[in-house]
Amino acid sequence: MATETPPPAKPQAHLPSTEEFTEVQQSAEFGELRRAHRSFAFPLTVAFIAWYLLYVLLSNYAGGFMGTKVAGNVNVALVLGLAQFLTTFLIAWWYARHAAAKLDPKAEAIKSRMEGGA
């Protein structure tokens, strides 16, 4: 007859109360974290949307320019379209570096303080 043993119990992490969450949200440290995120994400988002809309507008209203041959059968539209993909990946890479360097350490400090109950 086989008996099942329960998995080893993990130490229960401190679950912060609503008041503790509110207190942390109103702290200067959290405000600094939020500011660091917004000062990076918002301008880049606006810039990328403007860049995307420029591509769409050029495609619709500047057909002659977009059809200009760059090399062989490669035209300006293709180059700018591929640049859209490139900038997407570059922004994602840049944000990952920014988050790892500036956001994650601050967020981890707040998280560990809250889970530790200090």
C-alpha positions in Angstrom: 0.0 0.0 0.0 1.5 3.3 -1.1 1.0 6.5 0.8 1.4 9.9 -0.6 3.4 12.3 1.4 2.6 16.0 1.0 5.3 18.2 -0.5 7.5 20.0 1.9 5.9 23.2 3.2 7.4 26.4 1.9 7.7 29.3 4.3 4.7 31.5 3.9 5.7 34.9 2.5 4.4 38.0 4.2 1.3 39.2 2.3 1.1 43.0 2.5 -2.2 44.5 3.6 -4.1 47.1 1.5 -2.8 49.8 3.8 0.8 48.7 3.2 0.2 48.8 -0.6 -1.3 52.3 -0.3 1.6 53.5 1.8 4.2 52.1 -0.6 2.3 53.6 -3.6 2.5 57.0 -1.9 6.2 56.8 -1.0 8.9 58.8 -2.7 10.7 55.6 -3.6 7.7 54.3 -5.6 7.2 57.7 -7.2 10.8 57.6 -8.3 10.3 54.2 -9.8 7.2 55.3 -11.6 8.9 58.4 -12.9 11.9 56.4 -14.2 9.6 54.1 -16.1 7.4 56.9 -17.5 10.3 59.1 -18.5 11.6 56.2 -20.7 8.4 54.5 -21.9 6.2 57.5 -22.8 8.6 59.4 -25.0 9.7 56.3 -26.9 6.0 55.3 -27.4 5.2 58.7 -28.8 8.3 58.6 -31.0 7.5 55.2 -32.4 3.9 55.9 -33.1 4.9 59.1 -34.9 7.5 57.1 -36.9 4.9 54.5 -37.8 2.3 57.1 -38.8 4.9 58.9 -40.9 5.5 55.6 -42.8 1.7 55.1 -43.3 1.3 58.7 -44.5 4.2 58.5 -46.9 2.8 55.2 -48.2 -0.6 56.8 -48.9 0.4 60.3 -50.1 4.0 60.1 -51.3 3.9 57.2 -53.7 6.5 58.6 -56.0 9.0 59.0 -53.2 8.2 55.6 -51.7 8.6 54.0 -55.1 12.1 55.5 -55.6 14.6 52.7 -56.3 17.4 52.4 -53.9 19.2 49.3 -55.3 17.8 46.9 -57.9 14.2 46.2 -57.0 14.6 47.6 -53.5 12.7 50.8 -53.1 12.4 53.4 -50.3 9.1 51.8 -49.1 10.7 48.5 -48.5 13.7 50.0 -46.7 11.4 52.0 -44.4 9.1 49.1 -43.8 12.1 46.9 -42.8 13.3 49.8 -40.6 9.9 49.5 -38.7 10.8 46.0 -37.7 14.4 47.0 -36.8 13.2 49.9 -34.6 10.7 47.7 -32.8 13.5 45.2 -31.8 15.9 48.0 -30.9 13.3 49.7 -28.7 12.6 46.3 -27.0 16.3 45.7 -26.4 16.9 49.2 -25.1 13.9 49.0 -22.7 15.2 45.6 -21.4 18.6 47.2 -20.7 16.9 50.2 -19.1 14.6 48.0 -16.9 17.5 45.8 -15.8 19.7 48.7 -14.9 17.3 51.3 -13.5 13.8 49.8 -12.8 14.4 46.2 -11.6 16.7 47.0 -8.7 14.3 49.7 -7.3 11.3 47.4 -7.8 13.1 44.4 -6.2 14.0 46.6 -3.2 10.3 47.6 -2.7 9.1 44.0 -3.2 11.6 42.5 -0.7 10.8 45.2 1.9 7.0 44.5 1.5 7.4 40.7 1.5 9.7 41.0 4.5 7.1 43.0 6.4 9.7 45.7 7.2 
